[in-house]
Amino acid sequence: MTTNTNKNPRTPRQKLTYKPAPLPAEGFCRKPSILAALGISSTSWENGRKSGKYPEGILLSPRTRVFPVAEIRALLASIEAKGVE
């Protein structure tokens, strides 16, 4: 029986992911930034988006959705106002 010693050990895959950034002053943001600002899970966000509780966003491509920062800031303000009452 021979053993092949010339094989390189497997290296971990370098997966690129979108890291959440703070909400910009204006423009658009992506879901990870919104989830970090709201402190909710992706499933909660998607359920709320489908029920109309959260903004629908804009599709840039079949797999990329962005959300206007103005709508997200208004959402945060309304949540804060409900929590103060």
C-alpha positions as CSV (number, residue, x, y, z in Angstrom):
1,M,0.0,0.0,0.0
2,T,1.4,3.4,-1.0
3,T,0.5,6.7,0.6
4,N,0.5,9.9,-1.3
5,T,2.3,12.5,0.8
6,N,2.4,15.2,-1.9
7,K,-1.2,16.4,-1.2
8,N,-1.6,19.8,0.3
9,P,-3.8,19.9,3.4
10,R,-7.2,21.6,2.8
11,T,-7.3,25.2,3.5
12,P,-10.5,26.8,4.8
13,R,-12.7,28.5,2.3
14,Q,-12.5,32.3,2.2
15,K,-16.2,33.2,2.3
16,L,-17.0,36.8,1.6
17,T,-20.0,38.2,3.5
18,Y,-21.5,41.6,3.9
19,K,-20.6,43.1,7.2
20,P,-23.1,45.5,8.8
21,A,-22.1,49.1,8.7
22,P,-23.7,52.0,10.6
23,L,-26.7,53.5,8.8
24,P,-25.6,56.3,6.4
25,A,-27.0,59.8,6.6
26,E,-28.8,59.2,3.3
27,G,-29.1,56.8,0.4
28,F,-29.7,53.0,0.8
29,C,-28.6,50.3,3.2
30,R,-28.7,46.5,3.1
31,K,-30.4,44.0,5.5
32,P,-27.4,43.3,7.8
33,S,-27.1,47.0,8.7
34,I,-30.8,47.2,9.5
35,L,-30.8,44.0,11.6
36,A,-27.9,45.4,13.6
37,A,-29.7,48.7,14.2
38,L,-33.0,47.0,15.2
39,G,-31.5,44.1,17.0
40,I,-33.8,41.5,15.5
41,S,-33.2,38.3,13.5
42,S,-33.4,37.9,9.7
43,T,-36.5,35.7,10.0
44,S,-38.3,38.3,12.1
45,W,-37.3,41.0,9.6
46,E,-38.6,38.9,6.6
47,N,-41.9,38.0,8.4
48,G,-42.4,41.7,9.2
49,R,-41.6,42.8,5.7
50,K,-44.0,40.3,4.2
51,S,-46.8,41.3,6.6
52,G,-46.2,45.0,5.8
53,K,-44.8,46.0,9.2
54,Y,-41.4,46.8,7.7
55,P,-40.5,48.5,4.4
56,E,-40.4,46.3,1.2
57,G,-37.2,47.7,-0.2
58,I,-36.0,47.8,-3.8
59,L,-34.6,44.9,-5.7
60,L,-31.3,45.7,-7.4
61,S,-30.9,42.2,-8.7
62,P,-32.7,38.9,-8.0
63,R,-30.6,38.4,-4.9
64,T,-29.8,41.9,-3.7
65,R,-32.4,44.1,-1.9
66,V,-31.7,47.6,-0.6
67,F,-33.8,49.8,1.7
68,P,-34.0,53.6,1.7
69,V,-32.3,54.9,4.9
70,A,-35.1,57.5,5.3
71,E,-37.7,54.7,5.6
72,I,-35.5,52.8,8.1
73,R,-34.9,56.0,10.2
74,A,-38.7,56.6,10.2
75,L,-39.2,53.0,11.3
76,L,-36.7,53.4,14.2
77,A,-38.4,56.6,15.2
78,S,-41.9,55.0,15.3
79,I,-40.6,52.1,17.3
80,E,-38.9,54.5,19.7
81,A,-42.1,56.5,20.0
82,K,-44.2,53.4,20.8
83,G,-41.7,52.3,23.5
84,V,-41.8,55.7,25.2
85,E,-45.6,55.7,25.7
